[in-house]
Amino acid sequence: MQYPRAAASGTPSSTIRRICLLTTLYAYAGLFLSALIAATILPAQSEAVLAVMLASKAYPPLLLLAVASAGNILGAVINWFLGRGIEVFADRRWFPVKPDALRSATRWYHRYGRWSLLASWLPVVGDPLTVVAGVLREPFWSFLVLVSIGKIARYAVLAAIVLNWA
């Protein structure tokens, strides 16, 4: 990264250096948080944030891919833990998932199995799929591996597209 030079000395100003460093850290933190939020039930578009950062060519693409993937995978892990603990509330009136819907999701997951987690990157169905994996007690390590493959592959394809167009 090029730092502005102080007028008199020709060396980078320590204040400017700190500002540049903080700006870079905030950019990575913003990408991480957008990817994490996008992987939960909350609506967010981490792909847009990643695409803009890639197109700017101000950041190393592999580091952007790693940061976005880590945030998105962590969001899926949060969903898995929510799924593990949510069924204790299934008998409550306020519980958002009806018993029939839970049985239907269980049948669907059993039909397609753990391999359906490779599609956890898909919009609309991907995030609930990670919750269902928790409810149905998918082992954590197989969950983590399959979700990671799907989510990293999605961001890698996006990066390839953006970097070829930018």
N, C-alpha and C positions, 0 to 999 in steps of 0.2 A: 504494500500500500504506500502510495506517495504522500508524504506529509508536507504541508506548506512550510517554507523556510522563514525564520525570523529575519526581518529586514537588515538588522545590523550585523548579526553574527553568521548568517548563512546556515545555522543549525535549526533543526525543528524546535519550535516552541513547545515546552513541556505541557502547557495548557492546551494548545491545539492538538498535541498528541493524545492527551487524555480525552478530549472531546471526540476525536476521531475513533478512538478505541471504544468509548461508551456508545457512540452512535452505531458502531458495528455490532457490539454486544446486544444492544436493544433490537437491532434488525433481526439477529438470530433468535433472540428471545421471542420476538413477535411471530416469526415463522413457526417456532416450536409450539407456542400457545395456539396459533391458528390451526395447526395440524392436530393438536390434542383436542381442542374443542370440536373440530370437524369430525373426529372419530367417536364422539359421544352422541347422545340423542339430540343435542342442540345443533341447529343448522349453522354451518359455516363453510367457507370456501377456501381451504388451504391451497388448492391448486392454483388459484389466482395469485395468491401471495407468492408462492414458489415461482410461478411463471414470470412475474414482474421482477423478482430478484435475479432470476437466471438471465432474463433479457437485459438487465442493467449491466451485466458482465463485471460487476464490482465485487463479486464474491466467488470463491472457488465452487464450481458446480458439485463436486463430490461432497464437500462439506454441507452445502445446502441440502443435498439428497439425504445425507445422514441425519441432519437436524430435523427435517420434515418427517422422515421415516420414524425417527425415535419418538417424536411427539404423537404421531398418528398411532403407532403401536402402543404407546402408553395409554392413550385414550381407549383403545380396544381392550387393554388389560383391565382398565377401570370398569368397562362394561361387563367383562367376564366376572369380576368380583361382585358387581351389583347383581348379576344373574345368580351367583352362588348364594347370595343372602336374601334375595327378593322373595323366594318361594315361602318363607316363613310367614309372609303377610297374605298369602293366597286366599285364606279363608275370610279375610276382612271385606266388608262391603265396599270400601273405598278403593280396593285393589284394582288397578287399571286393566288387568288382563283377566278375562273371564276364564273359568275352568275349561270350557270347550276350546277356546283359542289356544290355551296352553297345551291341551292335548293335541290339537292340530299341528302346532309348531313342533311338538315332540315327534309326531309321526313324520313330518317333513324332514326333520333333522336325522331321524333314524333311517329314512329312505335314502337320503343323499350322503349321510355320514359326515365324518370330520372333514372330508375333502371339500365340502361346501365352504369351509372357512377360507379357501383360496379366493373366494368371491367376496370376502369381507370388505374389499375396497369399493364395491359397487354402491352407487348412490341409492338411497331409500331402503334397500334390503340389507346392506352390509352391516350397518351398526346394530340393528336388532338381532342379526345373526350372531354377533359376538355376545349379546346378552343371553340368547337362547343357549349358546354353548356353555355358559356358566350355569344356567338353570339345569341343564341336562348333564352336568358334571363332567364335561370334557376335561381330560387331564391337562393341567396347565402347560406342560412342556410341549405337547403336541399342538395345543392351541397356539402357543407363542410362535412355534416354528411355521405353521401354516399361515397364520395371520401375517407374520413378518414377510414371508415370501410374496404374498399377494400385495401387500401395501408397498413394499420396496419396488416391486416390479411396476406397479402403477406409476409411482413417482419417477422411476427410471425412464419409462416410456414418455412421460410428460417432459422430462428434461431433454431427452433426445429430440423431441418435436420442437420444443422452444429453441434449443441451441442451433438446430438446423435452419430455423426461420429467422433467428435474430442476427 
